Amino acid sequence: MISRKKYARAEKTVPKGFESPNDFFNYVYNDQDIIWMGQNTNHLHDKDGIMEAMLSSIKKGDYAKYPPPEGFPELKDLIQEDLGLTHGFDSLITAGGTESLYLCANNILDPNNNTLTCDPGYLIIDNFSSRFGEVKSIPIYNKECGYKLTPQLARENLDKNTKLLCLIDPLNPLGSSYTKEEIKEFKEIAEENDIYLLHDITYRDFARKHTLMAKYAPEHTITIYSFSKIYGMAGLRIGAMISSPNIINSVRTILINDLGTNVVAQKGAIAAVNSKYDWLDRIRETTYHNQKIIKEAVDQVEGAFIPVYPSEANMLAIDTYETGVKPSELADYLLERGVFAREGTYTSKLFGHRYLRVSFSIPTEHVKYFAECFLDGMEELTADK
Ligand SMILES: Cc1ncc(COP(=O)(O)O)c(C=O)c1O
């Protein structure tokens, strides 16, 4: 019998009424009417050429062939141009930012190394890092540090074995992000301590302002890029990693998808980057407006608050701890009303009992409906306390 790996993660909690997490996701996925606020995906794309490019690729039968193993050069160039990381950088196309995160941990870490991550944060990074070394997860759910892993916290927590520092920017689940000054301080930290910076910029394009770590510390940064959020292509599973040629060459030796990433997704991704400035402002305006609607609703509930507002991402957390309402009961209530949202335990081991995470890159009428359900739910659930 095969024994569980020492780093195997704990079983995921199973939502009420379902046999397994997969069963739950299959249920929500197949309900066409459900309001999708539980995955930070983007449902605001229109006919903007992305779907058309994929349909055309399918009609040509492109999918019968394997694509070039590390991505179409056209797509690699487009991504690097999008970031302004052309000279002195290289990239690989991967099956989502997720694969890039795994490759990064695998490439950088030795068993005696540790990774600094934050709680709340994107726990998949902790899980991947724990397969190759130790993880030091730093609590950041407080005003004093601005709900983010600050340079000061990084300095206080790193030790001689620290090799990787994770900066999720903007941060899933809170929407906090880094200033240029902080980015410059991280550059100093990386150079002084010879560590690598994992800059996960999955939500970058939702932010009002954003600074790329790679521009300041090119030899020390691995940038993680995703097509799942601003480009609205989560189900296509496509992303990239961008870094110095030295690091990318090293990653080439440990590739998983040696036969390349989905060709139809790559064709869609090319159209997505090419058309970005035709639709970007529209999507950003809608998300700014949507989060105001949520804020107005939360402000009506005594004891509830949004830790980071405005969020620089397409999601935010609603803290209901002081109201006595548990995020899990609120999530169950909302699901009954046809809204899928996420309780905090998906993104925090320490603070998950305090907040519900909702994403808002969805049509405004859906956000208004959420606001109504949220207010009803809080009233009903507090009445039971
Ligand atoms: C911070 C962060 N990084 C990476 C990912 C994964 O992105 P992808 O769909 O490109 O694998 C997510 C998805 O939610 C995320 O929140």
The ligand as a Gaussian input file, in Angstrom:
#p B3LYP/6-31G(d) Opt

LIG

0 1
 C       -2.694000      34.292000      -5.732000
 C       -3.041000      33.286000      -6.768000
 N       -2.063000      32.739000      -7.504000
 C       -2.322000      31.823000      -8.452000
 C       -3.612000      31.397000      -8.686000
 C       -3.861000      30.314000      -9.713000
 O       -4.075000      30.814000     -10.935000
 P       -4.251000      29.892000     -12.217000
 O       -5.706000      29.749000     -12.443000
 O       -3.563000      30.695000     -13.298000
 O       -3.583000      28.590000     -11.988000
 C       -4.667000      31.927000      -7.946000
 C       -6.050000      31.474000      -8.172000
 O       -6.979000      31.799000      -7.526000
 C       -4.368000      32.899000      -6.968000
 O       -5.319000      33.435000      -6.210000

